[in-house]
């Protein structure tokens, strides 16, 4: 019987085998850490997002070679309301099937981006019949009572129509993606509005005059009217609540069909300032209004930053502010220019469940100056390094980062050394050094390391036990030493290797010149296990 079953399975088409059901992905949180569970085990998204209009069969084909070059395991792809429901009540899910087929053929998982009521605060991806019916699908009103170019979060008909189309997408995934090629869904994109912090229509003004909702009062400890509770940020807080509740209603309806994890992304304000309500995407999940989003949108698993800030100190602040015990860290969009790729280490070293630069396809569009002027091979290689290293132990890294302390850092703009303490050991990262010798060895008359002035370099470290550490990085020199300065602490052993069936397997021991001047990871994907100790 077993032989007959095997023969029958061997004759089944690959598509039939591919559709074997797997557990629904979900976010697992414990002790302030988070994991994305895919196929029953932690998974790290090493992703790339295609351009906004690459959500058609032909331009999508240009993504796969780029994603393969950087060793990505996941693609982020939009699907637009306008292509799903071009005629009201008539649905076309053909692109979704194309996406599933292409992703499976190229061994990639999918993060699906729903472009509906909001896409970069615009309604450009809504169907024509929505754009042209302002009475049924009302735009916001500005302070002067004129139409603003953003759909109102108070449009009941808009919400109902958007939800209906999104549910059709989720029904298709339920029925045609039992293997869960799609592992994560983003309902809407960069919600909110610029230049008008809320809707000033009569209906919205009536709501604004009321007391803040009880759930928001409970979550924030604030009381009274919107103006009394939030002062100068009242208009923005009001819009944030109603936008978040709108998106939550869509997410709840979709999860009722297929409970995939869902997240929202933020068009960011500055990392430290209190934003000007007229100058920020008011209503979006920026870091200073996450508590409002948490209260208004319980069906959203986490909020995430879209990072296009080229200042390293600002990037670090964004990562830290979205890395919360109640919010899994993910970077679903970041610039694709060379200097951004070092932040993969900073994100994943903070336990991020995923990372994905924008614009990783060869369709011919580049969002410079936010991102790169082009996809030069040498620049893509800067992303390929961390992706190859982490990808070689992806499941193991995801599991370890969920269970153990981690640290990640990218070379800062000023090139200063970065350090942390894990357990009883201080770890310091230095930049721009050769593998041999010291910078102050002038007698060697060596030229500076060519990467010393470049915005490259990073490292991620996981503490496996009191004295054992997993290390990966590039263009970095690491030094380990006793945190208390004791002279008896030292590196006992440095192994290069990988994991097999969840167990560390050593391929060689680093020693001698390789370790006399620090642990130098330069231009290739390598994974190390460092063992520290003290002599008596």
MOCOR-V29687 format. One record per run of one state. SS is the DSSP state (2 for helix, 1 for strand, 0 for the rest). FROM is the first residue (numbers start at 1). TO is the last residue. Records with the same first field share a line. If there is no record, write none. Layout:
SS = FROM-TO / FROM-TO
This chain:
0 = 1-1 / 12-13 / 19-25 / 31-32 / 39-40 / 44-44 / 50-56 / 62-62 / 70-73 / 85-86 / 88-89 / 91-93 / 106-108 / 120-121 / 123-127 / 132-138 / 142-146 / 152-155 / 177-181 / 190-192 / 194-201 / 209-210 / 212-213 / 221-224 / 258-261 / 268-281 / 283-286 / 297-301 / 308-311 / 323-323 / 325-326 / 328-329 / 332-332 / 335-337 / 341-342 / 349-353 / 359-376 / 392-393 / 404-405 / 411-417 / 423-424 / 431-441 / 445-457 / 464-467 / 475-475 / 483-488 / 501-502 / 511-512 / 517-518 / 522-526 / 535-536
2 = 2-11 / 14-18 / 57-61 / 63-69 / 81-84 / 94-105 / 128-131 / 156-176 / 202-208 / 214-220 / 226-257 / 287-296 / 312-322 / 338-340 / 343-348 / 377-391 / 394-403 / 442-444 / 513-516
1 = 26-30 / 33-38 / 41-43 / 45-49 / 74-80 / 87-87 / 90-90 / 109-119 / 122-122 / 139-141 / 147-151 / 182-189 / 193-193 / 211-211 / 225-225 / 262-267 / 282-282 / 302-307 / 324-324 / 327-327 / 330-331 / 333-334 / 354-358 / 406-410 / 418-422 / 425-430 / 458-463 / 468-474 / 476-482 / 489-500 / 503-510 / 519-521 / 527-534
